């Protein structure tokens, strides 16, 4: 993992492989390590990049409030530093919203987007409660509790569990809370028709309460493909890594 000063903070990131570039974006408290299988599986064929958002993992805490637009500008500065003209973006959960925001803000810098269990708005009570709980626990400084729960539910592989947990618990509570709270009020649904990039939407077959978000994106995005992955819930990157790698590779080869 490498460190670089981006937009006023020290960002830790992974950069492996060569060729067409794809950048991965994680949700609150989790880190770039959540994409370890995708980095390993795709880096022999593509340039794979993942980074720790401000105040997450090994990245420095942020004095500025963590918002999607700020994360998007950090991504733009990173790819500028890496001399990447255009990139595929892949976001998991709320990281999918960051993908949409990037495509709306810097359409000329993207080849396409991959949204894994993501959303353009949070409009159901169940998800709002879950995100609000994350914000509350962050507010009282219980990052370790979130890290433990998230790492355990992501994988039963004990080696990976400890890596995810140890990385996630380093997060800054204030920045995590900001990321959670921004999720609650973000809404780009009315602008989805402006995104003309090819889009791959991937959701777990068992993640039924996210299916309305999948259908909403598929209906509104002009060039989207929707995939429901069998026998998996929301935690696709770590619970169905091989199938996810195959879908991402196929999508990039078709659209680069």
Buried (B, 14 or more C-beta within 10 A) or exposed (E): EEEBEBBEBBBBBBBBBEEBBBBBBBBBBBBBBBBBBBBEBBBEBBBBBBBBBBBBBBBBBBEEBBBBEBBBBBBBBBBEEBEBEBBBBBBBBBBBBBBBBBBBBBEEBBBBBBBBBBBBBBEBEEBEEEBBEBBEBBBEEBBBBBBBBBBEBBBEEEEBBEBBBBBBBBBBBBBBBBBBBBBBEBEBBEBBEEBEBBBBBBBBBBBEEBBEBBEBBBEBBEEBBBBBBEEBBBBBBBBBBEBBBEBBBEBBEEBB
